[in-house]
Amino acid sequence: MSHRTAGLSALLVGTPDWNAVLARTLDNFECVTGTIHRTDLQTGLLTLIAHAGIPPQVQAMLLPKIDNIPFGKGIAGCAASRKEAVQLCNLQEDLGGIAKPDARKTNVQGALAVPVLGTDGKVIGVLGIGKMQPYDFTAEEITDLNAVAALISAQI
């Protein structure tokens, strides 16, 4: 098991503290910001269950916008609709239109989101992490974040 999944199994027992799970994940990936969303079965939206590192000056504006995300919108929504990892080396310079304009206000640059898949292959959530500098996540890091998502899937 990779060092990037270290300590997570112990946090994913009973009713997990999702903020603690996210904090450990961010530490393991040397990231400063992240989110965990769960798919709401009634609305079909990605509902925010944990966040970390969102600058205080943008929380009031941003949290309502990321609390419920449709599949296909933003980085998390794209990861959900594609059922695969979505990354941006520099969210601030995203020319592909994946990042929403308000996301730039976080000052996050390197961003990676992966779907959390259920045993039936359906998207039951999304895990996203980010760095404050431009960053290309490696294939190994993407594989490791998918492994974290698989651990999370048993409890989400």
Secondary structure, 3 states (H helix, E strand, C coil): CCHHHCCHHHHCCCCCCHHHHHHHHHHHHCCCEEEEEEECCCCCCEEEEEEECCCHHHHHHHHHHHCEECCCCHHHHHHHHHCCCEEECCHHHCCCCCCCHHHHHHCCCEEEEEEEECCCCCEEEEEEEEECCCCCCCHHHHHHHHHHHHHHHCCC
